[in-house]
Amino acid sequence: MPTSFVRRLSLALGFSLLAGAAQAQNWPQPDWQSQPRVESAALAELEQYAFAERDDVERMGVRTDALLVIRDGQIVYERYATPTTAQTAHLTWSMAKSLLATTLGVAYGEGRFKLDAPAAQYYPAMAEHPQIKLGHLLNWASGLAWEEDYEYAPLKSSVVAMLYTRGRADMAAFTAAHVADAAPGTRFRYSSGDSNVLAAALRGMVGEPAYADYPWTALFEPLGITSATWERDASGTFVASSYAYMTARDLARVGLLMQRGGRWGERQLLPAAWVDFVSTPFAGYQPQLAKSGDAVPGGHWWLNAELPGSTRPWPDAPADTIAALGHWGQGLYVMPQENLLVVRYADDRDGSFQHNELLKRVRAAFAVEVQP
C-alpha cells in the first residue's frame, strides 16, 4: 500500500478521533491553563542546560530567553530570563517562515491558490521564472541562485543584501531578480528569499485591501493571538523570512494548532491536506549533504523524519516532531503523538546549543511516556 495513502488514512482516522474528543481537550480560553510546577531531577537537568550561566560579554554558551512547555494543552513549565517576560513579543527570526506557511494554509483552505500554480500567477515579478510553482517555494526548492549566509559572510550573502542593503526596499523583487541555477523542484536550498516571494504572492491571492490584515483575520484572531507584530518592507510586503514578533504563549497557540492536525476547537482552520503537505519531507532533499543535527525540510516547517539511508536528525525526539526554527536558537517544537510542545526564545551566538539535547531533557522531564 503506498506510503502517502497510509499517511492520509492515518491522518483522517486521527482527525476523526480528535473531533470526537474535542470537548475533552484543553484549549486556551482565553489563556492557557497551568499545572503546578513539580520538581524533579530531570527538571533540574533541563534547567541546568537551558539556563546555564554563560559569558554574556563574549556571548558564549547557551542563552535561553524563554522556555515554555505545554502538555495536553496545559502549561507544565514556564520560565523567562531578564529582560524577556511572559508579555514580551520576542523576535521569531526564521520561525516567521512557518507562521507564513500556516497563514497560507488558511488561504489554501479558502481555495485561493493551488500548490502547483506558478508563482508568477500571483506575483508578476516572477514572470522571468514561469516554471517556479508555489509548492517549490514552500519546499525551498525554487532553483534560484541564492546564498543564505549570515553575519559571518556578509559580502556574498543574498539574505544580508535582501534584509539590510540593496534589497531591503522590495525584498521579493530582489529575490525574483536572481537567476536560476537549478530546475525548480530538483534541489533543496534554504532561502529566505523564497519566503518573501511567497509573502508577496499572498497579496495577489487575497487582494490588496485584505492583505495588510490577513495574517490577523485568517490566523492570529481565530487562535486568540493578541501580541503579534509583523514588519513589512517599503513595498508593503510582510518580511516573512524574519520579522514577526509574539509572546511565547501566543506562539504556542500555533504549535497547538499543528499538534492537533490544523483544528482549533471545533473548527478545522487548516485543511488536513495542508498539514500533510507541510509535514512531508521534500522529495529532492539529500540528507547525506546535511550537517549533523540538521532537520529535514518540509513545507516551510522542519521535520525530524527518518529518511532512507539516514537516521533521525534529533535521535532523542519522536520521528513525528515538526518544528519552526529561527536564527540564534529560536524554536517551536511540536510532538503530536506525545501531546507535547515546546517554545524556546533565545540568543545563542556560538553554536553550542543543540536541538536534540534540549528535546531529550524536555521529554525526560515532561513526556507522559517516552518512546524510543
RAVEN-V365673 format. One record per residue. N is the residue number from 0. OMEGA is omega in degrees with one decimal (NA if undefined). NEAR is the number of other ideal C-beta (glycine too) atoms within 8 Angstrom. D_LAST is the distance of its C-alpha to the last C-alpha in Angstrom with 2 decimals. Layout:
n:N omega:OMEGA near:NEAR d_last:D_LAST
n:N omega:OMEGA near:NEAR d_last:D_LAST
This chain:
n:0 omega:-177.0 near:4 d_last:25.53
n:1 omega:-178.2 near:5 d_last:25.19
n:2 omega:-178.5 near:6 d_last:21.86
n:3 omega:178.8 near:6 d_last:23.76
n:4 omega:179.2 near:8 d_last:25.19
n:5 omega:-179.5 near:9 d_last:21.92
n:6 omega:-179.6 near:10 d_last:20.61
n:7 omega:178.7 near:10 d_last:23.90
n:8 omega:179.5 near:8 d_last:23.92
n:9 omega:178.8 near:8 d_last:20.49
n:10 omega:-178.9 near:12 d_last:21.74
n:11 omega:178.3 near:9 d_last:25.02
n:12 omega:179.6 near:8 d_last:23.62
n:13 omega:179.7 near:9 d_last:21.41
n:14 omega:179.1 near:12 d_last:24.52
n:15 omega:179.1 near:8 d_last:26.58
n:16 omega:179.9 near:8 d_last:24.41
n:17 omega:-179.9 near:12 d_last:24.26
n:18 omega:-179.9 near:9 d_last:28.02
n:19 omega:-177.8 near:6 d_last:28.61
n:20 omega:-171.7 near:8 d_last:26.67
n:21 omega:-176.8 near:10 d_last:28.26
n:22 omega:-177.0 near:4 d_last:30.55
n:23 omega:-176.9 near:4 d_last:27.85
n:24 omega:176.5 near:10 d_last:25.77
n:25 omega:176.1 near:6 d_last:26.53
n:26 omega:176.3 near:8 d_last:28.29
n:27 omega:-175.3 near:11 d_last:30.18
n:28 omega:-9.3 near:5 d_last:33.78
n:29 omega:-178.1 near:4 d_last:35.13
n:30 omega:-179.2 near:6 d_last:32.86
n:31 omega:166.4 near:10 d_last:29.39
n:32 omega:-178.4 near:9 d_last:29.05
n:33 omega:172.6 near:8 d_last:27.70
n:34 omega:178.2 near:9 d_last:26.14
n:35 omega:176.0 near:4 d_last:27.45
n:36 omega:179.0 near:6 d_last:25.74
n:37 omega:-178.9 near:6 d_last:24.01
n:38 omega:176.9 near:5 d_last:24.10
n:39 omega:176.3 near:7 d_last:21.36
n:40 omega:179.9 near:5 d_last:20.46
n:41 omega:177.6 near:9 d_last:17.30
n:42 omega:178.1 near:11 d_last:19.69
n:43 omega:178.8 near:9 d_last:22.13
n:44 omega:175.5 near:11 d_last:19.73
n:45 omega:-178.5 near:14 d_last:18.97
n:46 omega:178.4 near:9 d_last:22.74
n:47 omega:179.5 near:8 d_last:23.53
n:48 omega:-171.6 near:11 d_last:21.64
n:49 omega:-174.2 near:13 d_last:22.71
n:50 omega:179.0 near:9 d_last:26.24
n:51 omega:174.0 near:8 d_last:27.18
n:52 omega:179.7 near:3 d_last:30.86
n:53 omega:179.2 near:9 d_last:31.81
n:54 omega:-178.2 near:7 d_last:35.01
n:55 omega:175.1 near:6 d_last:36.15
n:56 omega:179.4 near:4 d_last:39.31
n:57 omega:-177.2 near:5 d_last:37.51
n:58 omega:-179.4 near:10 d_last:34.56
n:59 omega:177.8 near:8 d_last:32.17
n:60 omega:-179.5 near:9 d_last:28.71
n:61 omega:174.2 near:12 d_last:26.28
n:62 omega:176.8 near:13 d_last:28.27
n:63 omega:176.5 near:13 d_last:26.69
n:64 omega:-179.7 near:11 d_last:29.35
n:65 omega:174.9 near:14 d_last:27.33
n:66 omega:-176.8 near:12 d_last:23.89
n:67 omega:179.0 near:13 d_last:23.26
n:68 omega:-179.6 near:14 d_last:20.22
n:69 omega:179.1 near:15 d_last:20.59
n:70 omega:-179.7 near:13 d_last:18.63
n:71 omega:175.9 near:7 d_last:20.05
n:72 omega:179.2 near:12 d_last:23.00
n:73 omega:177.1 near:11 d_last:24.05
n:74 omega:176.2 near:12 d_last:24.20
n:75 omega:178.1 near:10 d_last:22.32
n:76 omega:178.6 near:12 d_last:23.07
n:77 omega:178.6 near:10 d_last:25.82
n:78 omega:-179.2 near:10 d_last:27.51
n:79 omega:176.1 near:11 d_last:30.02
n:80 omega:-179.4 near:9 d_last:31.82
n:81 omega:9.8 near:4 d_last:35.54
n:82 omega:-179.2 near:4 d_last:37.04
n:83 omega:176.1 near:10 d_last:34.25
n:84 omega:177.9 near:6 d_last:34.31
n:85 omega:-179.8 near:8 d_last:32.95
n:86 omega:-176.6 near:6 d_last:36.00
n:87 omega:171.1 near:11 d_last:35.53
n:88 omega:-171.7 near:10 d_last:35.16
n:89 omega:173.5 near:13 d_last:33.18
n:90 omega:-178.4 near:7 d_last:33.40
n:91 omega:-172.5 near:14 d_last:30.34
n:92 omega:-171.6 near:10 d_last:31.27
n:93 omega:168.3 near:13 d_last:29.35
n:94 omega:175.1 near:15 d_last:27.35
n:95 omega:178.5 near:17 d_last:30.72
n:96 omega:178.8 near:13 d_last:29.84
n:97 omega:173.3 near:13 d_last:27.15
n:98 omega:176.1 near:16 d_last:29.70
n:99 omega:179.8 near:15 d_last:32.12
n:100 omega:-179.6 near:13 d_last:29.79
n:101 omega:174.2 near:13 d_last:29.33
n:102 omega:177.8 near:13 d_last:33.11
n:103 omega:178.3 near:12 d_last:33.71
n:104 omega:176.4 near:15 d_last:31.48
n:105 omega:178.5 near:12 d_last:34.03
n:106 omega:177.6 near:14 d_last:36.85
n:107 omega:178.6 near:13 d_last:35.22
n:108 omega:176.6 near:11 d_last:35.11
n:109 omega:178.8 near:6 d_last:38.77
n:110 omega:-175.5 near:4 d_last:39.63
n:111 omega:178.3 near:7 d_last:40.77
n:112 omega:172.7 near:11 d_last:39.29
n:113 omega:-176.2 near:5 d_last:37.40
n:114 omega:-178.1 near:10 d_last:34.81
n:115 omega:176.7 near:6 d_last:37.12
n:116 omega:176.1 near:10 d_last:40.10
n:117 omega:177.8 near:10 d_last:41.63
n:118 omega:-178.3 near:16 d_last:41.11
n:119 omega:178.2 near:12 d_last:44.89
n:120 omega:-177.8 near:7 d_last:45.49
n:121 omega:179.4 near:13 d_last:44.39
n:122 omega:-171.9 near:14 d_last:45.08
n:123 omega:178.4 near:6 d_last:48.27
n:124 omega:177.4 near:9 d_last:47.83
n:125 omega:-177.6 near:14 d_last:45.31
n:126 omega:177.9 near:7 d_last:48.18
n:127 omega:-179.3 near:5 d_last:48.14
n:128 omega:-172.7 near:13 d_last:44.64
n:129 omega:-177.9 near:8 d_last:45.09
n:130 omega:-178.4 near:7 d_last:42.17
n:131 omega:-179.2 near:14 d_last:39.53
n:132 omega:178.4 near:13 d_last:37.85
n:133 omega:177.0 near:15 d_last:36.08
n:134 omega:176.6 near:11 d_last:32.80
n:135 omega:-179.9 near:13 d_last:33.27
n:136 omega:179.9 near:16 d_last:33.69
n:137 omega:177.2 near:15 d_last:30.58
n:138 omega:-173.0 near:13 d_last:28.56
n:139 omega:-176.5 near:13 d_last:30.40
n:140 omega:-178.3 near:14 d_last:32.04
n:141 omega:-174.4 near:16 d_last:35.69
n:142 omega:177.8 near:14 d_last:36.88
n:143 omega:178.4 near:15 d_last:39.01
n:144 omega:-171.7 near:7 d_last:39.65
n:145 omega:177.6 near:13 d_last:37.84
n:146 omega:-178.3 near:9 d_last:36.90
n:147 omega:176.3 near:11 d_last:34.22
n:148 omega:-173.5 near:11 d_last:35.16
n:149 omega:-169.4 near:10 d_last:35.52
n:150 omega:-178.4 near:5 d_last:37.70
n:151 omega:177.4 near:5 d_last:37.42
n:152 omega:-170.4 near:9 d_last:39.01
n:153 omega:-172.6 near:9 d_last:41.26
n:154 omega:-179.5 near:4 d_last:44.03
n:155 omega:-172.0 near:6 d_last:42.12
n:156 omega:173.7 near:12 d_last:39.71
n:157 omega:-174.5 near:14 d_last:40.08
n:158 omega:176.7 near:15 d_last:38.10
n:159 omega:177.8 near:12 d_last:40.22
n:160 omega:-178.9 near:11 d_last:43.34
n:161 omega:-173.7 near:15 d_last:42.13
n:162 omega:-166.7 near:12 d_last:41.26
n:163 omega:-175.9 near:6 d_last:44.00
n:164 omega:-167.0 near:6 d_last:46.87
n:165 omega:-179.0 near:5 d_last:48.44
n:166 omega:-167.0 near:12 d_last:45.89
n:167 omega:-178.9 near:10 d_last:45.48
n:168 omega:179.7 near:6 d_last:48.24
n:169 omega:-170.2 near:10 d_last:46.66
n:170 omega:178.7 near:16 d_last:43.13
n:171 omega:178.7 near:15 d_last:42.61
n:172 omega:176.3 near:11 d_last:45.99
n:173 omega:179.4 near:13 d_last:45.20
n:174 omega:-177.9 near:17 d_last:42.06
n:175 omega:-179.5 near:12 d_last:43.97
n:176 omega:177.4 near:5 d_last:46.57
n:177 omega:175.7 near:11 d_last:44.18
n:178 omega:175.0 near:5 d_last:44.69
n:179 omega:173.3 near:11 d_last:42.09
n:180 omega:173.8 near:6 d_last:40.80
n:181 omega:176.8 near:8 d_last:38.45
n:182 omega:179.5 near:8 d_last:38.60
n:183 omega:177.0 near:13 d_last:36.76
n:184 omega:-177.0 near:10 d_last:33.35
n:185 omega:-174.2 near:8 d_last:33.05
n:186 omega:172.4 near:8 d_last:31.51
n:187 omega:168.9 near:11 d_last:29.12
n:188 omega:-177.4 near:12 d_last:30.84
n:189 omega:-173.6 near:7 d_last:29.77
n:190 omega:171.3 near:14 d_last:32.94
n:191 omega:176.2 near:15 d_last:34.00
n:192 omega:177.4 near:18 d_last:37.14
n:193 omega:-178.4 near:14 d_last:35.44
n:194 omega:-178.1 near:15 d_last:34.31
n:195 omega:170.6 near:17 d_last:37.86
n:196 omega:176.7 near:16 d_last:39.34
n:197 omega:178.7 near:16 d_last:37.12
n:198 omega:176.3 near:14 d_last:38.40
n:199 omega:178.0 near:15 d_last:41.94
n:200 omega:178.2 near:15 d_last:41.28
n:201 omega:177.9 near:16 d_last:40.22
n:202 omega:178.1 near:14 d_last:43.78
n:203 omega:179.4 near:11 d_last:45.13
n:204 omega:-171.5 near:10 d_last:42.94
n:205 omega:-178.3 near:10 d_last:43.95
n:206 omega:-175.5 near:8 d_last:47.34
n:207 omega:-177.0 near:5 d_last:48.73
n:208 omega:-176.5 near:4 d_last:49.66
n:209 omega:-168.3 near:9 d_last:46.16
n:210 omega:-172.9 near:11 d_last:44.25
n:211 omega:-177.6 near:5 d_last:44.75
n:212 omega:-169.1 near:7 d_last:43.19
n:213 omega:178.3 near:12 d_last:40.79
n:214 omega:-179.8 near:12 d_last:37.46
n:215 omega:-176.9 near:9 d_last:38.71
n:216 omega:-176.5 near:7 d_last:40.15
n:217 omega:-169.4 near:10 d_last:37.38
n:218 omega:-170.0 near:14 d_last:34.25
n:219 omega:-178.2 near:11 d_last:34.88
n:220 omega:176.4 near:8 d_last:37.38
n:221 omega:179.3 near:9 d_last:35.51
n:222 omega:-177.6 near:12 d_last:32.48
n:223 omega:179.1 near:9 d_last:34.78
n:224 omega:-176.5 near:12 d_last:34.31
n:225 omega:-172.0 near:6 d_last:37.47
n:226 omega:-167.7 near:10 d_last:36.86
n:227 omega:167.5 near:13 d_last:36.38
n:228 omega:178.7 near:8 d_last:38.66
n:229 omega:-178.1 near:12 d_last:38.47
n:230 omega:173.9 near:8 d_last:40.93
n:231 omega:177.1 near:8 d_last:43.01
n:232 omega:-175.0 near:12 d_last:44.88
n:233 omega:177.4 near:6 d_last:48.67
n:234 omega:179.8 near:11 d_last:48.54
n:235 omega:-179.4 near:8 d_last:46.77
n:236 omega:175.5 near:14 d_last:43.39
n:237 omega:176.3 near:11 d_last:40.24
n:238 omega:-172.6 near:16 d_last:38.59
n:239 omega:178.4 near:14 d_last:35.32
n:240 omega:-159.7 near:15 d_last:33.92
n:241 omega:-159.5 near:11 d_last:34.11
n:242 omega:168.4 near:9 d_last:36.20
n:243 omega:-178.2 near:16 d_last:34.77
n:244 omega:169.9 near:11 d_last:34.57
n:245 omega:178.8 near:12 d_last:33.20
n:246 omega:178.2 near:11 d_last:31.91
n:247 omega:-179.9 near:13 d_last:28.26
n:248 omega:178.5 near:13 d_last:28.63
n:249 omega:177.2 near:15 d_last:30.21
n:250 omega:178.8 near:13 d_last:27.62
n:251 omega:176.9 near:14 d_last:24.98
n:252 omega:176.1 near:12 d_last:27.00
n:253 omega:177.0 near:16 d_last:26.29
n:254 omega:179.7 near:15 d_last:22.56
n:255 omega:175.4 near:14 d_last:22.95
n:256 omega:-180.0 near:14 d_last:25.03
n:257 omega:-179.7 near:15 d_last:22.35
n:258 omega:-176.5 near:11 d_last:19.59
n:259 omega:169.3 near:11 d_last:21.94
n:260 omega:179.0 near:13 d_last:22.85
n:261 omega:-178.2 near:13 d_last:26.08
n:262 omega:174.8 near:15 d_last:27.54
n:263 omega:-173.0 near:10 d_last:29.32
n:264 omega:179.4 near:6 d_last:30.56
n:265 omega:-177.1 near:5 d_last:32.38
n:266 omega:173.8 near:7 d_last:32.98
n:267 omega:-174.1 near:9 d_last:31.05
n:268 omega:176.5 near:13 d_last:31.76
n:269 omega:176.8 near:15 d_last:29.79
n:270 omega:177.5 near:10 d_last:30.05
n:271 omega:-179.9 near:13 d_last:26.96
n:272 omega:179.2 near:7 d_last:28.03
n:273 omega:177.9 near:12 d_last:27.94
n:274 omega:177.5 near:14 d_last:24.42
n:275 omega:-178.6 near:11 d_last:23.43
n:276 omega:-174.0 near:12 d_last:25.45
n:277 omega:-179.5 near:14 d_last:24.23
n:278 omega:176.2 near:10 d_last:20.52
n:279 omega:-179.9 near:9 d_last:21.19
n:280 omega:173.9 near:10 d_last:21.10
n:281 omega:-172.1 near:13 d_last:24.64
n:282 omega:-178.2 near:4 d_last:25.61
n:283 omega:-177.9 near:10 d_last:27.52
n:284 omega:179.5 near:10 d_last:24.86
n:285 omega:-174.8 near:7 d_last:24.57
n:286 omega:-179.4 near:9 d_last:21.39
n:287 omega:178.3 near:6 d_last:23.06
n:288 omega:-176.9 near:4 d_last:25.60
n:289 omega:172.8 near:8 d_last:23.27
n:290 omega:179.2 near:4 d_last:22.72
n:291 omega:178.9 near:4 d_last:19.46
n:292 omega:178.3 near:9 d_last:17.42
n:293 omega:178.1 near:7 d_last:19.61
n:294 omega:-177.6 near:12 d_last:18.17
n:295 omega:-179.7 near:14 d_last:19.25
n:296 omega:170.4 near:12 d_last:22.43
n:297 omega:177.6 near:15 d_last:22.81
n:298 omega:-175.6 near:12 d_last:25.92
n:299 omega:164.6 near:12 d_last:26.55
n:300 omega:-180.0 near:13 d_last:22.98
n:301 omega:-171.4 near:12 d_last:20.19
n:302 omega:175.3 near:13 d_last:16.94
n:303 omega:-173.3 near:16 d_last:13.50
n:304 omega:175.8 near:8 d_last:14.01
n:305 omega:-176.0 near:7 d_last:13.08
n:306 omega:178.7 near:9 d_last:16.66
n:307 omega:178.5 near:3 d_last:18.26
n:308 omega:179.6 near:5 d_last:18.77
n:309 omega:177.2 near:7 d_last:16.45
n:310 omega:176.8 near:5 d_last:12.95
n:311 omega:177.7 near:9 d_last:11.52
n:312 omega:179.1 near:12 d_last:13.98
n:313 omega:-170.5 near:12 d_last:11.66
n:314 omega:-178.8 near:7 d_last:8.57
n:315 omega:175.3 near:8 d_last:7.38
n:316 omega:-179.2 near:14 d_last:8.22
n:317 omega:-179.6 near:9 d_last:7.54
n:318 omega:-178.3 near:7 d_last:9.47
n:319 omega:179.4 near:8 d_last:12.15
n:320 omega:170.8 near:13 d_last:13.09
n:321 omega:-172.8 near:14 d_last:16.80
n:322 omega:164.3 near:14 d_last:19.02
n:323 omega:-173.6 near:16 d_last:22.67
n:324 omega:-179.9 near:11 d_last:23.37
n:325 omega:-178.9 near:12 d_last:26.64
n:326 omega:175.9 near:8 d_last:28.70
n:327 omega:167.0 near:9 d_last:28.38
n:328 omega:176.5 near:13 d_last:24.91
n:329 omega:179.4 near:17 d_last:25.22
n:330 omega:167.9 near:15 d_last:22.07
n:331 omega:-174.2 near:17 d_last:21.24
n:332 omega:-175.7 near:15 d_last:17.52
n:333 omega:-179.8 near:11 d_last:16.76
n:334 omega:-170.1 near:15 d_last:13.50
n:335 omega:-175.4 near:11 d_last:15.05
n:336 omega:180.0 near:7 d_last:12.61
n:337 omega:-179.2 near:12 d_last:12.12
n:338 omega:-173.9 near:10 d_last:15.86
n:339 omega:172.8 near:12 d_last:15.49
n:340 omega:-174.4 near:13 d_last:17.63
n:341 omega:170.3 near:14 d_last:18.89
n:342 omega:175.4 near:15 d_last:22.30
n:343 omega:167.1 near:15 d_last:23.28
n:344 omega:-170.4 near:10 d_last:26.84
n:345 omega:174.8 near:13 d_last:27.71
n:346 omega:-178.9 near:8 d_last:30.21
n:347 omega:-175.5 near:11 d_last:28.37
n:348 omega:-170.0 near:8 d_last:30.94
n:349 omega:177.4 near:7 d_last:29.91
n:350 omega:-176.6 near:5 d_last:26.57
n:351 omega:-179.7 near:8 d_last:24.73
n:352 omega:179.3 near:10 d_last:22.35
n:353 omega:178.9 near:7 d_last:18.84
n:354 omega:-175.8 near:15 d_last:16.82
n:355 omega:-178.4 near:12 d_last:13.46
n:356 omega:178.1 near:10 d_last:14.85
n:357 omega:-175.7 near:15 d_last:16.06
n:358 omega:176.3 near:14 d_last:13.00
n:359 omega:-177.7 near:10 d_last:10.92
n:360 omega:176.4 near:13 d_last:13.88
n:361 omega:-178.4 near:14 d_last:14.42
n:362 omega:178.6 near:14 d_last:11.12
n:363 omega:-176.6 near:11 d_last:11.78
n:364 omega:-167.6 near:13 d_last:15.26
n:365 omega:-178.3 near:10 d_last:15.12
n:366 omega:179.4 near:12 d_last:12.12
n:367 omega:-179.4 near:6 d_last:13.09
n:368 omega:-176.7 near:5 d_last:9.83
n:369 omega:178.5 near:6 d_last:6.68
n:370 omega:179.1 near:6 d_last:3.81
n:371 omega:NA near:2 d_last:0.00
